[in-house]
Amino acid sequence: MAAMIYALCALTSLACTWLLLGSYRRTRHRLLFWSGASFAALTVNNVFLVLDKVVFPDVYLMPVRQGTALLSVLLLLYGLIYEKE
């Protein structure tokens, strides 16, 4: 059951990435780009979560997962602070 929830979280963040970047392509609002980039990093984070908990339970992937989570937060923070409309 947990594997299905992890996979659904990864698919949801992938859908958010797709929608945000598609909207960025149409409107060229920079905040949509940074939000899409943040969700892309969150998608990678969720894929690493599936790999860590389901595929390779003996391999310790926590530093990689936390690195991608930090990257996603920093991307969104940069977009919120430095992009002006």
Secondary structure in CASP SS format (residue, H / E / C, confidence):
PFRMAT SS
TARGET T0000
AUTHOR 0000-0000-0000
METHOD secondary structure of the structure
MODEL  1
M C 1.00
A H 1.00
A H 1.00
M H 1.00
I H 1.00
Y H 1.00
A H 1.00
L H 1.00
C H 1.00
A H 1.00
L H 1.00
T H 1.00
S H 1.00
L H 1.00
A H 1.00
C H 1.00
T H 1.00
W H 1.00
L H 1.00
L H 1.00
L H 1.00
G H 1.00
S H 1.00
Y H 1.00
R H 1.00
R H 1.00
T H 1.00
R C 1.00
H C 1.00
R H 1.00
L H 1.00
L H 1.00
F H 1.00
W H 1.00
S H 1.00
G H 1.00
A H 1.00
S H 1.00
F H 1.00
A H 1.00
A H 1.00
L H 1.00
T H 1.00
V H 1.00
N H 1.00
N H 1.00
V H 1.00
F H 1.00
L H 1.00
V H 1.00
L H 1.00
D H 1.00
K H 1.00
V H 1.00
V H 1.00
F C 1.00
P C 1.00
D C 1.00
V C 1.00
Y C 1.00
L C 1.00
M H 1.00
P H 1.00
V H 1.00
R H 1.00
Q H 1.00
G H 1.00
T H 1.00
A H 1.00
L H 1.00
L H 1.00
S H 1.00
V H 1.00
L H 1.00
L H 1.00
L H 1.00
L H 1.00
Y H 1.00
G H 1.00
L H 1.00
I H 1.00
Y H 1.00
E C 1.00
K C 1.00
E C 1.00
END
